[in-house]
């Protein structure tokens, strides 16, 4: 092999090695990162947690056509347990025999403006007395609210730890196209509107979609005495759509089958604890993957797989860059820019890292910048000359020194020169 080829090969290996060492620095490995410590509290505006659903069914339905979020029933509605035969039979008898109920009915003035409201209240009071007599759980009101009990009263399993098997219920709730949440309608709408706004902002500002469905969480801690954190295991890219209907807003989420491992969690465990997080292989049942992670638990360390699902904002801009710099996908050793960046080039040997200004009034220099749409001083003009000459450069300077104007002028001149611009 000729010496120059051997030298290029060794330099290419050096570049690839350096990129592999630098890639992890892109990832925020602190607990501030929601990919290591997800904000799962009820106060969080970035996530919606799922209850009473089967993860495998969610996975299949999200990919095949999407599902709609479903809030808890309004507090004003009668709980579903009052539809039982026992309750209904007792209610029929009470309407005929309950003295307090009958007396209250007689006191209603049919011509009064509040007659209908009083009738509703009297009926509700009767039902509450029946609940107490039958030893049903108290009906939930805003003044004495327990969302868990309200869910139970409506035959909804309120635990965030999801079941493994489909329940044989009359309503087939685990097989429908709804995603049950533990949010009342008003908060439900505000939360999903907030998530939608955050996702649109991220997409507009960075071009990256940050909405994901997180399947499974690893409950872990840095030390035995430290507070536990919940890190998502699998991330499914998703799309949230809002639709106006006669019954109110409808929120539909559709998933992408290209599910990813939580790379940040994997790097955190590898770097700080010398632990390897099992890799998810496409097509693997998620329950099987949960078991793989559970079986990888190290001795003497907090490590528990939680079968939970949450949908929301998981910022992944740096994860995208991390993937883009995978040396197994790209031959960086064949890229001259990368070689120059890491190894330098002959023209840069012993030279200043800062470019000199050109004599911008000279015709042979001036002609290199065919169009100025904004004012430019000599240093800005010189930067444009180098850019249009095809040199690789970085432009830096404090605020107000004209970096934005330089970018605008460079783009304009490049377009006039027939060049394509990726901005």
FENSULQUI-V108125 format. One record per backbone hydrogen bond with DSSP energy under -1.0 kcal/mol. CO is the residue of the C=O (numbers start at 0). NH is the residue of the N-H. E is the energy in kcal/mol with one decimal. If there is no record, write none. Layout:
BEGIN
co,nh,e
CO,NH,E
CO,NH,E
END
This chain:
BEGIN
co,nh,e
1,5,-2.3
2,6,-2.7
3,7,-2.2
4,8,-2.6
5,9,-2.4
6,10,-2.2
7,11,-2.4
8,12,-2.0
9,13,-2.1
10,14,-2.6
11,15,-2.4
12,16,-2.4
13,17,-2.4
14,18,-2.4
15,19,-2.1
16,20,-1.6
17,21,-2.0
18,22,-2.3
21,24,-1.5
22,25,-2.1
23,26,-1.5
29,32,-1.7
32,35,-2.4
32,36,-2.2
37,39,-1.9
40,43,-1.6
45,312,-2.4
47,310,-2.7
53,57,-2.4
54,58,-2.7
55,59,-2.0
56,60,-2.6
57,61,-2.7
58,62,-1.6
59,63,-2.1
60,64,-1.7
60,65,-2.5
61,254,-2.3
66,252,-3.0
67,178,-3.0
69,180,-2.0
73,76,-1.4
78,81,-1.6
79,82,-2.0
80,83,-1.1
83,87,-2.6
84,88,-2.5
85,89,-1.9
86,90,-2.5
87,91,-2.1
88,92,-1.8
89,93,-2.5
90,94,-2.1
92,95,-1.2
92,96,-1.3
93,97,-2.8
97,101,-2.4
98,102,-2.7
99,103,-2.2
100,104,-1.9
101,105,-1.8
102,106,-1.2
104,107,-1.2
108,111,-1.9
111,114,-1.3
113,117,-2.5
114,118,-2.1
115,119,-2.0
116,120,-2.2
117,121,-2.6
118,122,-2.2
119,123,-2.3
120,124,-2.7
121,125,-2.0
122,126,-2.0
123,127,-2.2
124,128,-1.9
125,129,-2.0
126,130,-2.4
127,131,-1.9
128,132,-2.4
129,133,-2.6
130,135,-3.2
145,149,-2.7
146,150,-2.5
147,151,-2.3
148,152,-2.7
150,155,-2.7
151,154,-2.0
152,80,-1.7
166,168,-1.6
168,171,-1.1
171,174,-2.0
176,67,-2.8
178,69,-2.7
179,50,-2.2
182,71,-3.1
183,187,-3.0
184,188,-2.1
185,189,-1.8
186,190,-3.0
187,191,-2.0
188,192,-2.1
189,193,-2.3
190,194,-2.3
191,195,-2.4
192,196,-2.3
193,197,-2.5
194,198,-2.3
195,199,-2.1
196,200,-2.3
197,201,-2.4
198,202,-2.3
199,203,-2.5
200,204,-2.4
201,205,-2.6
202,206,-1.4
209,313,-2.7
210,237,-2.2
211,311,-2.3
212,235,-2.5
213,309,-1.6
214,233,-1.4
215,232,-2.7
216,305,-3.4
217,230,-2.2
218,303,-1.9
219,228,-3.3
228,219,-2.4
229,37,-3.4
230,217,-3.3
232,261,-1.3
233,214,-2.2
234,259,-2.5
235,212,-2.5
236,255,-1.9
238,253,-2.3
240,251,-2.9
242,249,-3.2
244,247,-1.6
249,242,-2.8
250,68,-2.4
251,240,-3.0
252,66,-2.3
253,238,-2.2
256,258,-2.1
259,234,-2.6
260,262,-1.4
261,265,-2.2
262,266,-2.5
263,267,-2.5
264,268,-2.5
265,269,-1.9
266,270,-3.0
267,271,-2.3
268,272,-1.2
268,274,-2.4
280,283,-2.3
284,288,-1.8
285,289,-2.6
286,290,-1.8
287,291,-1.8
288,292,-2.3
289,293,-2.4
290,294,-2.5
293,296,-1.4
297,300,-1.1
303,218,-3.3
305,216,-2.2
305,307,-2.3
306,161,-3.1
307,215,-2.9
308,49,-2.3
309,213,-3.4
310,47,-2.2
311,211,-2.5
315,319,-2.2
316,320,-1.7
317,321,-2.5
318,322,-2.4
319,323,-2.2
320,324,-1.5
322,325,-1.6
325,328,-1.6
325,329,-1.5
329,331,-1.8
330,333,-2.2
331,334,-1.5
334,338,-2.3
335,339,-2.8
336,340,-2.5
337,341,-2.2
338,342,-2.8
339,343,-2.0
344,347,-1.7
347,350,-1.8
357,359,-1.7
358,361,-2.2
361,364,-1.1
361,365,-3.0
362,366,-2.2
364,367,-1.4
365,368,-1.3
376,380,-2.7
377,381,-2.4
378,382,-1.9
379,383,-1.8
380,384,-2.1
381,385,-2.1
382,386,-2.2
383,387,-2.8
384,388,-1.3
385,390,-2.4
386,389,-1.5
397,400,-1.2
401,405,-2.1
402,406,-2.1
403,407,-2.4
404,408,-2.8
405,409,-2.4
406,410,-2.5
407,411,-2.4
408,412,-2.5
409,413,-2.4
410,414,-2.4
411,415,-2.3
412,416,-1.7
413,418,-2.9
414,417,-1.7
END
